Amino acid sequence: MAHYPPDSAPGQAGARAAAREAELPLEGHVREIARALEYGLEAAPSVEDRSIPLFSRGELPHFAGINTFLKVPYLEDVRRVGEHQVAILGVPHDIGTTYRSGTRFGPQAMRRISALFTPYSYEMGVDLREQVDMVDLGDVFTIPANIEKSFDQIARAVSFVKGSGALPIILGGDHSIGYPCLKGVAEHIDGNIGIIHLDRHVDTQEKDMDERMHTTPWFHATNIPNAPPRNLVQLGIGGWQVPRPGVKVARERGTTILTIDDVLEVGLEKAAEMALEVAWSGAKAVYLSFDIDSVDAGFVPGTGWPEPGGFLPREALKLLRLVAREGIAGMEVVEVSPPYDHADQTALLAVRAIVDVLGTLVQYDRLPPRR
């Protein structure tokens, strides 16, 4: 019989989470230890815990090792990505920034701080190591002096991953990558694709300073034949950094915008319900774009266009989980700029957003099948 502390009676979330942990498998953990001992050699005789190898190979210690995202296996042969359910790929691109650059270092920062996490979520009762076959592909080779060539590289890379059957999870990078990433996904959707976008900025103008910058991705994405603007939903828009040309496009094309005040007025659950209804209307899939600057600037200093008044971290995470319940065709996390970060807190929240979405996809059985 299970025994619970006095403040954790059955029926409460904490008690339910504790009970779910007992139901999770451990085979992945056992395999990781065996692999670590085989490749990393046995520890010195004085080490009593014989599951510890001589060289770090796996989750522990969190401060050691060569970091992939969550320390999942690095897949050098990209041709084999279709053998896996989820593929992490970095897009170190920041020549689309119009103010503070540095997001080319975003993928590195997210991978590095992801080592702080375990693969297990207490509240969700999910263990990603046990329940998801996930690999890290490394980074797309972007062209630092040419936006359009970089777009071609990004779109081709994302298309290859999506076409393989794996779910692409993209570490940005500035938000200009939204267009080529969506393009790469949309090529493999048999029908329309909706977009749910958390941000403080609309990012819907055609050009900025005569180029397709991080203020323009959704103008061009919604020119893709199967990504109509009526299926674009933007949550958290507002403040003093929303260019009027983008607002004009949004109005003319009939996109859906919910401001922070809208979301707070109707509540997170209702806002997510409204967003899902619009994005999924007549669509076969939905793409999820999370701009870290949608969160209040006090929590995410490491971004290119910080704007006060955004979501609290727990609000953004809740919205992402609500959206992910219905399944996604791909996800990007953008605008993490490590040169402006403090104590990795911006990158940390970006990683948390990804693992929360992955955990939700496990909970609601929305991942591609295991190969």
N, C-alpha and C positions, 0 to 999 in steps of 0.2 A: 504494500500500500504506500502511495506517495504521501509525504509529509511536507506541508507548506508552512512558511513563517506566518505569524498571526495576521500580518497586513497583506497577505497574498492568498486569500481564500479562493477555492475553485470558482470559476466564472469570471474572474478578473483577467485582464490581458497578461499580466505577469505570470500568473499561474498557468494559463494556457500555453504561453511561450515555453515555460520550463518543461511542460509535458511534451510539447512537440519535439524538443531536442532529443528525447529518448527514441523517437521514431526515425531519426535521420541515420543514414548509413555511414560507415566509416571506411569503406573500401578504398576510396580515393586517398585518404590519409595514410592508410597502410601501404598503398602502392608508392606514395611519395617518399615514405621512410625507406622502403626497400631500394628504391632508385637512388636515394641519397647515399645509402651505405655502399651500394655497388659502385657508383661513380665517384663519390666523395671520400671513400675509404673509411675504415673503422676508426673510432676515436682512440685517444690515448687510454692505456689501461686504467688510469686513475679516474676516468669519467665513469660514474656509476650507471647513468642512463645510457644504455647501449643503442638507443635509437638515434643518438647524436652522432653525426659523421665527423670526420676529420676536417673536411672542407664543407662550407655551407652550400647546400643544394636543396632549396625548398623554401618554405615559408619562414622558418626561423634561422638565425635571429632576424628580427624585423629590420635591424640597422645594417645588415650585411647582405652580400650577394650582388649580382648584376640584375638591376630591376627591369623586368617586364611589367606590364600592368597586372597587379595583384600577384606577381611572380608566376603567372601562368607560363606554359611552355612557349618558347620563341620558335616560330615556324619559319625557317629560312627558305624552304621551298614553297613559295606562294602558290605554285600549281596544285598543291595538295590541300588548299584551304577548304575545299568542298567536303573534305572528310570530317569537318568539325561543325558544331552548331553556331558558334559565335566567334567573330574575328575582330580583334582590336587593331585599328590602324591609325597612326599619327599623321597629321597633315601640318607640318611646320611651316606655315605660310603666313606672313604678316605684311606683305607689300600692298595689301588692300586697306591698311589702316590710314585714317585721316588725321590722327592726333598722336597718341602714344603707341609706339610700336613695341614689340617684344613678345608677341604671341607665338612667334616661331619657336619659342622655348616652352610653350605650353605643354606639348606632348611629353617632353622630358620631365617637367615638373610634376605632371599628373602621375606618370609612372613612378617617379621617385617617392612621392608621398603615399602612393597606393600601398607601399610596403608596410605602412602603419596599420592597415586593415587586416583582419582575418577574413577568410571566405565565408564566415558564418554570421548571420544576423539573428540576434536573440528575438526581437519582436516578430520578425517574419517567420522564424522557424525554417530558414533556408540556409543551406550550405552550398555555395557555388562550386566548390571543389568537388563535391559529391554529386551534384545535380546538373552541372553544365559542362559540356565539352568545349572549352574555350582556349584560343591561342592568340598570341600577339604576333602580328606580321611585321612589326617595325613601322617605319615611316615611308610615306610616299616621297619620291624624289621630286620636290618642287623646284621651280626655276626662279631664283631670287631676283632676277632683273626683268622678268616678263610675266605679267599677270595672266595673259591669255594662254601662254604655253603651260603655266602652272594649272590653270583651269582644265586644260586638256589632259594633263597628267592625273589630276585628282579625279575627274569624271571617269577616266579609263580604269583607274585603280578601284574605285568604288563599284563600278559596273562589273568588274571581274569578280569581286568578292560576292556581290549580290547575285550575280549569275551563277555562281557556284552552289548556291543554296544556303550559304552561311549568312548570319545576320551581321551587317556591318555596324560597329560602334566606333565612331570617329572622334579622335582627340584633336581639336584645333589648337592653334590656327585662329585667324580673324574671321569675321562673319561673312566675308566675301566668298568663303568656301561653301556657303549654303547652296549657291546655285550649282556648281559642278557636282557636289555630293548628291543633291536631289536629282540632277540629271542622270547620274550613274544608277541610282535606284529606280527611277521612273522607267527606264528602258526595259525593266524586267517585271513590270506590273501590267497585267492583262486587264486594263481598264484605268479609271482615274485614280490619282493618288492625292490625298489631302495632306495639309501641313498644319501642325500645331507648333507654335513658335512662342517661347517665353522670352521677353525682352523688355527694355525700357524704350527702345527705338523702333520705328516702323520698318526701316530698311527696304523701302519700296520705290525709291526714286530710280530713274533710268541710269543716270551717271552722276558721278561726283568728281568735280575737277577734271572732267573730260574722260574719266575712266570708270570701269566697273569695280567699285570699291566695296568696303564692308557695309556701306549704307545702301547697297543696291541689290542684294541677292534675290529678294522675292519678286522684284520687277521681272527679272530674267527667268527665274524659276517658274513663274506663272505664265510665261510665254511658251513653256513646254506644252505640247498639245494635250497630254493627259494629266496636267497639273493645273487645273483651272483656278483662277483667283477666287471664285466663290467657295472653294474648299480651303482657303487660307484663313486660319484663325490665329490672332495675336493676343497674348495675355500679358498684362503688366505695363502696357505702353503709357508713357506720360512724362512729365517734367519739362525741362527747358532745353532739351537736346533732340527735339523731333523736327527735322527739316520739313518745311512746308511743301516742297515739291513731292516728297514721299506721301504726305497726307493727301495731296491732290490725286495722286495715282490710286491710293487706297480707296478714296471716295468714288472715283470714276470706274474702278474695276469691281467695286462691290465686295471688297474683303470685309472680314469681321474683326473688329478691334474691341477688346475689353480692357479698360484702364485698371489701375490698381484699385481705384475707388469702386469701379464696377464689381471687381472680384470680392472686395471686402463687404460690399453691400449685399450681394446675393449669397455669399459664402463660397468656400472652396469647392465643396461637392457640387453645388449648382453650377458654378463657373465651369468646372470640368465637364459636367453633363452638357452644357451648352456648346462648349468647344467640340466635344466629340460628335454631337449631333450635326454640326455644320461640317466638320472635317470629313466625316464618314458619309455624308449625304451623297449617294450615287457613286461612292468611291469603293475601290477594292482594297485599299491600304492607306495607312497614314504614316507620315514621316515626322519625327520629333526633333525639334531644334531648340536647344537650351543655351541661351546666351547668359553667361554668368553675371553680366551686369544687370540682369533682371532683378537680382537681389540687391537690397539696400547697400550703398557704397560703404557703409560702416563695417559691413561683414566681409566685403570682397574688395580690398584696396588694389589688388593686383589685376587690374583690367584697364583697357585703353580709354573707355569713355565712362568713368564712374558717375552715377546719377543717384543722388539721395532720394529716399522715398519709395524704394522698391520693395520687393517681397522680403519678409523674414525668411531665414533659411528653412525653417520647418514648414512654412507655407509653400515655398517653391518645391520642396521635396514631396510634400503631400500632393500637389498638383501633378507632378511627374508620375507619381505612383498611380493616381486616378486615371491618367491618360493611358498609361502602360497596360492597365487591366484589359483593354480591348485589343492589345497587340500593336506592334509597330513594324514598319518595313525597314527601319534603320534609325540611328540616333547620332546626333552630333552634339558635342559640348565645345563651345567656342569662347574666345575673348579672354582666356586666362593668360595674363601677362606677368610672368615671374619677376621681371626687374622691378615692378612696383608692388610686389606682394610683401607681406610681413608674416614670418613664421609659417609659410606655406598655407595660410588659412584659405586663400582663394582656390588654390589647387586642391586642397583637402575637400572643400565643398563640391568641387567639380567631380572628383572621384566618387564622393558619396552619392551624388546624383546618378551616376552610372550604375553603381552597385544596387541602389534602390530600385532602379528600373529593371535591372536584370533579375533581382529577387522577385519583383512583381510578376515578371514574365514566367518565372518558375512557378509561382503560386497559382497563376491562372492558366498554366499550360499553353503559353503563347510562343514558345520557342520553336525553331525548326526541329524536326525529328533528329535523334541521334543516328549517325551513320553506322 
